[in-house]
Structures are given as structure tokens and as C-alpha cells.
Amino acid sequence: MNKVYYIKNTGTDYQQLGRDALRLLKEVIRETKHQFTKEVPIKVHFGEKGNKTFIPAICYDEIIHYLKETGVSPYYIETNVLYRGARTTKEQHIETAKKHGFTQIPIIIADGDIGTDYYEVPIDKEYIKKCKIGKEFSKFPQFIVMSHFKGHGGAGFGGALKQLAMGFASRGGKLEQHSGIAPIVNGDKCISCGLCVDKCDFEAIQIAPKAIIDGEKCVGCAGCIAVCPEGAIKNTWGGSNFFEKLAEYAYGAAKDKDIIYISFVHNITKDCDCVGTAMELIAENIGILAGKDPVALDTACLDLVQKSSGEKLFEKGRATLHHAEKIGLGRMDYQLIEID
């Protein structure tokens, strides 16, 4: 049974939230005898433009200072999003991150300028054989994955597993999880400019007279989505076996990596931080949890939210936990250790 460490914090003082996060990090380090390498990226979510409930940059200050004091060089690391927004390209993404206050340390956008830089991690699981992971992740053996536990329209909830699965995946990897099929073209919006044809390295797109994508040739890199000036090329959300694919991509992201996971169960909303509008909170703040098993951690977060609210919030996401346990990513049973 894996240990999950917990500090109760129901307040709104973000500086205190940051101090508590550091306390949990130190506890995990002490209990597991964890030793950091010289460079350790911190996986975060910068929040979409217009979102008000993402975990703010101040919550990471204490851990950043601690790492620097111990001789570790920290970085923020993220990947571009699949949809069209303020974080679709590297340039936009970094600009949005800085506007949201993430200026303390350098930012790495792991999948390049438009999300198409990746390396493949073979896992040979039921639905995914090779994961398309942002290329820069290959350079580091260790990470601190810091997640905001909240709802998500498709996944049920977003936490440590989703930070691994979607957060580490390149644009093509995200598309593979959501649909597993080629993007589709809205002929009414397509202006036949040919930018998508020029971008495609696999000769999967032709203009006839509008853009047409050959599903047999398409490898799902989704670069065409990023370069289309009219937003005429879209992915299809959801898809079959989404929960299982999410778990398998999380497995691929964590494979052969040494990771400490920290989750903020604060600012709990129905949808995720990719929503570019202000959202209402649907549950009380709970605190921060940490550990080295992302399955145990997400299970503990989900259980605490449901216990606190008295409702089965985000329950459909438990399907991802079951599959993650089945494929050996972690265990759903856990020992919750509250730190005073």
C-alpha cells in the first residue's frame, strides 16, 4: 500500500499553500530517500487566457527557492495544447505563462514551436503501442509533477494522471488519446491556402478544391491544426476508450522516470484550467497531497473531494484509475498520512 501525504488547508492564502507544498515535498524526500539530479523540471499548467482558477505562480515559489538552495536548477515544463487558443504555439504559450506570473524560472515548451516535436516511448499496451511524448522530456530523468485537482468534461477529473497523459504528450499524442483518428476539415471555413499541405511531412493532405486529409497517411501529429489560419481543421473530442488511452499515455510518460507528485485540491471547478473563462467553485478547498504513486494520489484526491462534498463528483474518472492499476502504473489502495 503506497503512502500519500496530506496537509489540510481550506483557506485562500496562496503563500501558505506554497509553504505547505514544500513541507510535503520534504516529507516525500525524507521518507523515500529521494535524491535530485542537477536539473529538475517542474511540470505545471499555466492556465488558459481568461481562466481565473488555475493554481497561481506564487504557489510554486517555496519549492523553487528550496531547489535552488540545494543546488538544483529548476525549470517549468509544459506542452502546447491541441485546440486553438492562447497556448497553441510555443510563442503564445510562453507569453500567456508570463502574463499569469510564471516568471521565476526558465520555461521549456517540450514539444516545440507548434507541438510537433516528440519522441516515441514504446509501451505495447492494449490501445497504445507507442506514446508520442514531447521531445524535451527525453532529456531529463526526474520531474516534479504539480497538478491542480479539479473536474474535466471528458476525463471526469484532472490530476496527476492527466498531467502525465495530456501534459507530457505532444500534439499528436493528445490527438491519439482523444480520438485516434485524423483531424477533420470544415470545408465552409477552408480557404484553400495550402499551409496545411506545406506543413504535413507525410503527404496526407491535398487541396481538391478544399483541404482533404487522408486518414490512412495521417500520423496524427496535428501540426495542420496549429497552422490553419481560419481554424478550419479540428480534432474530434472524446473518441472510444478515452479513459484507457489516458491511463496508457500516463504510463508512457512516467516510464523510466523518477517523479514526485504534488496535487493542489483547491479552486475545485467543474471543468479544467484549459477553459478560458471564469468558473464557479463547486466544492470546498481541501488541501495538498503528495506521493510517488500517481494512481494512489489521484484516488486519494478523488475520495477526499467526494467525502467533503457528499456527492459522487468526477466519478466517471475512476475508470482511468482502474485501467492505470491494471497496466501496472500504480495502485488504487493507499495509506493517507496527514501532516500536522
ABEGO torsion letter per residue (X at the ends): XBBBBBBBBABABAAAAAAAAAAAAAAAAAAAGBBBBABBBBBBBAEBBGBAABBBAAAAAAAAAAAAAAGBBBBBBBBBBABBBAAABAAAAAAAAAAAGBAABBBBBAAEAAGABBBBBBAGBAABABBBBBAAAAABABBBBBBBBBBBAAAGBBBAAAAAAAAABBAAAAAAAAAGBBBBBBAAABAGAGAAAAABAAGABBBOABBBBBAAABAGAGAAAAABAAGABBBBBEEBGAAAAAAAAAAAAABGBBBBBBBBBBGBBABBAABABBBBBABBBAEBBBEABAAAAAAAAAAAAAAAAGBBBGAAAAAAAAAAAAAGABBABBBBBBBX
